[in-house]
Amino acid sequence: MFPKLKAIGTLIESKTDIARIWADPAFSEFSTMNVLPLIYDEKKQRCNILVFNSEAAKAGVARVAYEEIGRGRMHPVFRFYDAEGDYIFEVRYGSGTANALQRGLWTHTKNGLKYFDSATAGWIDYSHNRVLVKFFSHALLATSKGHEAALVKLKEDIEEQKQRSNLR
């Protein structure tokens, strides 16, 4: 992604150039990416599960800027901004010596919050159910195969609950 952006320029603002970005094979899977951050507030024992709205993000891009200087950053980035100048996401460079946090497509959830939808309709309390948090943290790391297997088990549990409530 980074070399493709660099070939277009260091400040990309025209609709034609932004359309070129989305048409490039390097960005072809942007809309199919799953970004599902689980944000914790340990002091209040609550969490919020968010889903990145890639279509809104893609439609919102008005400017892409190459930036070299940053707090503790060793590698340059291309930051994507909307028409109001709000951050959406970034593409990080990072050479072969860079770690996974220093390369590829990233979004800072806090900074790009308007491009996320809450799957939990806001903060949920987990003080009474730590297993739920553990489940979510594992789900974020699991493959689609693992998600499908877990979904089968969850559906079975829901059906058992329905049957028990019908017997009462």
C-alpha positions as a Markdown table, in Angstrom:
| # | Residue | x | y | z |
|---|---|---|---|---|
| 1 | Met | 0.0 | 0.0 | 0.0 |
| 2 | Phe | 2.7 | 2.5 | 1.0 |
| 3 | Pro | 4.6 | 2.4 | -2.3 |
| 4 | Lys | 1.4 | 2.8 | -4.3 |
| 5 | Leu | 0.5 | 5.9 | -2.3 |
| 6 | Lys | 4.1 | 7.3 | -2.6 |
| 7 | Ala | 3.8 | 6.9 | -6.4 |
| 8 | Ile | 0.7 | 9.1 | -6.4 |
| 9 | Gly | 2.2 | 11.9 | -4.3 |
| 10 | Thr | 2.8 | 13.2 | -0.8 |
| 11 | Leu | -0.4 | 15.2 | -0.6 |
| 12 | Ile | -3.4 | 13.5 | -2.3 |
| 13 | Glu | -6.6 | 15.6 | -2.4 |
| 14 | Ser | -8.1 | 15.3 | -5.8 |
| 15 | Lys | -11.1 | 13.0 | -6.2 |
| 16 | Thr | -9.4 | 11.4 | -9.2 |
| 17 | Asp | -6.3 | 10.4 | -7.2 |
| 18 | Ile | -8.4 | 9.2 | -4.3 |
| 19 | Ala | -10.4 | 7.0 | -6.8 |
| 20 | Arg | -7.1 | 5.7 | -8.1 |
| 21 | Ile | -6.2 | 4.6 | -4.6 |
| 22 | Trp | -9.4 | 2.5 | -4.2 |
| 23 | Ala | -9.0 | 1.1 | -7.7 |
| 24 | Asp | -5.5 | -0.2 | -7.1 |
| 25 | Pro | -5.2 | -3.9 | -6.3 |
| 26 | Ala | -3.2 | -3.1 | -3.2 |
| 27 | Phe | -6.4 | -1.6 | -1.7 |
| 28 | Ser | -8.9 | -4.1 | -3.2 |
| 29 | Glu | -9.6 | -5.9 | 0.1 |
| 30 | Phe | -10.0 | -2.7 | 2.2 |
| 31 | Ser | -13.8 | -3.1 | 2.4 |
| 32 | Thr | -13.5 | -6.8 | 3.4 |
| 33 | Met | -11.2 | -6.2 | 6.4 |
| 34 | Asn | -12.5 | -7.0 | 9.8 |
| 35 | Val | -11.4 | -4.4 | 12.4 |
| 36 | Leu | -13.0 | -5.2 | 15.7 |
| 37 | Pro | -11.4 | -3.5 | 18.6 |
| 38 | Leu | -12.4 | -4.4 | 22.2 |
| 39 | Ile | -11.7 | -1.4 | 24.4 |
| 40 | Tyr | -11.4 | -1.9 | 28.1 |
| 41 | Asp | -11.9 | 0.5 | 31.1 |
| 42 | Glu | -10.3 | -1.7 | 33.8 |
| 43 | Lys | -11.1 | 0.8 | 36.7 |
| 44 | Lys | -14.8 | 0.6 | 35.9 |
| 45 | Gln | -14.7 | -3.0 | 34.6 |
| 46 | Arg | -16.5 | -2.2 | 31.4 |
| 47 | Cys | -15.7 | -2.7 | 27.7 |
| 48 | Asn | -17.0 | -1.5 | 24.3 |
| 49 | Ile | -16.8 | -3.6 | 21.2 |
| 50 | Leu | -16.5 | -1.6 | 18.0 |
| 51 | Val | -16.7 | -2.4 | 14.3 |
| 52 | Phe | -14.8 | -0.4 | 11.8 |
| 53 | Asn | -17.2 | 1.0 | 9.1 |
| 54 | Ser | -14.9 | 0.6 | 6.2 |
| 55 | Glu | -17.5 | 1.8 | 3.7 |
| 56 | Ala | -18.0 | 5.1 | 5.6 |
| 57 | Ala | -14.3 | 5.4 | 6.0 |
| 58 | Lys | -13.7 | 4.9 | 2.3 |
| 59 | Ala | -16.4 | 7.3 | 1.3 |
| 60 | Gly | -15.1 | 9.9 | 3.8 |
| 61 | Val | -11.6 | 10.2 | 2.6 |
| 62 | Ala | -10.9 | 13.7 | 1.3 |
| 63 | Arg | -7.2 | 14.0 | 1.8 |
| 64 | Val | -4.2 | 11.7 | 2.2 |
| 65 | Ala | -1.0 | 13.2 | 3.6 |
| 66 | Tyr | 2.5 | 11.9 | 3.9 |
| 67 | Glu | 3.9 | 12.5 | 7.3 |
| 68 | Glu | 7.4 | 11.8 | 8.5 |
| 69 | Ile | 7.5 | 13.5 | 11.9 |
| 70 | Gly | 5.6 | 11.9 | 14.8 |
| 71 | Arg | 5.7 | 11.1 | 18.5 |
| 72 | Gly | 8.2 | 8.3 | 18.7 |
| 73 | Arg | 7.6 | 7.2 | 15.1 |
| 74 | Met | 10.6 | 5.8 | 13.2 |
| 75 | His | 8.9 | 5.4 | 9.9 |
| 76 | Pro | 6.8 | 7.7 | 7.8 |
| 77 | Val | 3.0 | 7.2 | 7.3 |
| 78 | Phe | 0.2 | 8.3 | 5.0 |
| 79 | Arg | -2.7 | 9.6 | 7.0 |
| 80 | Phe | -6.2 | 9.6 | 5.6 |
| 81 | Tyr | -8.5 | 12.5 | 6.6 |
| 82 | Asp | -12.1 | 13.4 | 6.0 |
| 83 | Ala | -13.4 | 16.7 | 4.7 |
| 84 | Glu | -13.5 | 18.1 | 8.3 |
| 85 | Gly | -9.9 | 17.3 | 8.7 |
| 86 | Asp | -10.6 | 14.4 | 11.1 |
| 87 | Tyr | -8.3 | 11.3 | 11.1 |
| 88 | Ile | -9.7 | 8.1 | 9.6 |
| 89 | Phe | -6.8 | 5.7 | 9.3 |
| 90 | Glu | -3.2 | 5.5 | 8.2 |
| 91 | Val | -0.9 | 3.4 | 6.1 |
| 92 | Arg | 2.5 | 2.9 | 7.8 |
| 93 | Tyr | 5.8 | 2.2 | 6.0 |
| 94 | Gly | 8.2 | 0.1 | 8.0 |
| 95 | Ser | 11.0 | -1.7 | 6.3 |
| 96 | Gly | 11.9 | -5.4 | 6.7 |
| 97 | Thr | 13.3 | -4.5 | 10.1 |
| 98 | Ala | 10.0 | -2.9 | 11.3 |
| 99 | Asn | 7.7 | -4.8 | 13.7 |
| 100 | Ala | 4.1 | -5.4 | 12.9 |
| 101 | Leu | 3.0 | -2.1 | 14.5 |
| 102 | Gln | 5.3 | -0.2 | 12.2 |
| 103 | Arg | 3.8 | -1.3 | 8.9 |
| 104 | Gly | 0.6 | -1.8 | 7.0 |
| 105 | Leu | -2.9 | -0.3 | 7.4 |
| 106 | Trp | -3.8 | 0.9 | 10.9 |
| 107 | Thr | -6.4 | 3.0 | 12.6 |
| 108 | His | -6.2 | 4.6 | 16.1 |
| 109 | Thr | -9.7 | 3.8 | 17.3 |
| 110 | Lys | -9.8 | 6.8 | 19.6 |
| 111 | Asn | -8.8 | 9.2 | 16.9 |
| 112 | Gly | -11.0 | 7.6 | 14.2 |
| 113 | Leu | -14.0 | 6.9 | 16.5 |
| 114 | Lys | -16.6 | 8.4 | 14.1 |
| 115 | Tyr | -15.8 | 5.6 | 11.7 |
| 116 | Phe | -16.6 | 2.9 | 14.2 |
| 117 | Asp | -20.0 | 1.5 | 15.2 |
| 118 | Ser | -20.4 | 0.0 | 18.6 |
| 119 | Ala | -21.5 | -3.7 | 18.5 |
| 120 | Thr | -22.5 | -3.4 | 22.2 |
| 121 | Ala | -24.4 | -0.1 | 21.9 |
| 122 | Gly | -21.8 | 1.6 | 24.1 |
| 123 | Trp | -20.0 | 0.4 | 27.2 |
| 124 | Ile | -21.0 | -2.8 | 28.9 |
| 125 | Asp | -20.2 | -3.9 | 32.4 |
| 126 | Tyr | -18.2 | -7.1 | 32.7 |
| 127 | Ser | -17.5 | -7.0 | 36.5 |
| 128 | His | -19.9 | -9.9 | 36.9 |
| 129 | Asn | -18.7 | -11.9 | 33.9 |
| 130 | Arg | -15.0 | -12.1 | 33.2 |
| 131 | Val | -15.5 | -15.1 | 31.0 |
| 132 | Leu | -17.3 | -12.8 | 28.5 |
| 133 | Val | -14.2 | -10.6 | 28.3 |
| 134 | Lys | -12.0 | -13.7 | 27.8 |
| 135 | Phe | -14.3 | -15.0 | 25.1 |
| 136 | Phe | -14.2 | -11.7 | 23.2 |
| 137 | Ser | -10.4 | -11.5 | 23.5 |
| 138 | His | -10.1 | -15.0 | 22.1 |
| 139 | Ala | -12.6 | -14.3 | 19.4 |
| 140 | Leu | -10.6 | -11.4 | 18.1 |
| 141 | Leu | -7.6 | -13.8 | 17.6 |
| 142 | Ala | -9.5 | -16.8 | 16.3 |
| 143 | Thr | -10.0 | -17.7 | 12.6 |
| 144 | Ser | -13.3 | -17.9 | 10.8 |
| 145 | Lys | -13.3 | -21.6 | 11.4 |
| 146 | Gly | -13.1 | -21.0 | 15.2 |
| 147 | His | -15.8 | -18.3 | 15.0 |
| 148 | Glu | -18.1 | -20.8 | 13.2 |
| 149 | Ala | -17.5 | -23.5 | 15.8 |
| 150 | Ala | -18.2 | -21.0 | 18.7 |
| 151 | Leu | -21.3 | -19.8 | 17.0 |
| 152 | Val | -22.7 | -23.3 | 16.8 |
| 153 | Lys | -22.1 | -23.8 | 20.6 |
| 154 | Leu | -23.6 | -20.4 | 21.4 |
| 155 | Lys | -26.7 | -21.2 | 19.4 |
| 156 | Glu | -27.1 | -24.5 | 21.2 |
| 157 | Asp | -26.9 | -22.7 | 24.5 |
| 158 | Ile | -29.5 | -20.2 | 23.4 |
| 159 | Glu | -31.9 | -23.0 | 22.4 |
| 160 | Glu | -31.4 | -24.7 | 25.7 |
| 161 | Gln | -32.3 | -21.5 | 27.5 |
| 162 | Lys | -35.5 | -21.2 | 25.4 |
| 163 | Gln | -36.5 | -24.7 | 26.1 |
| 164 | Arg | -35.9 | -24.3 | 29.8 |
| 165 | Ser | -38.0 | -21.1 | 29.9 |
| 166 | Asn | -40.8 | -22.9 | 28.0 |
| 167 | Leu | -40.9 | -25.6 | 30.6 |
| 168 | Arg | -41.5 | -23.1 | 33.4 |
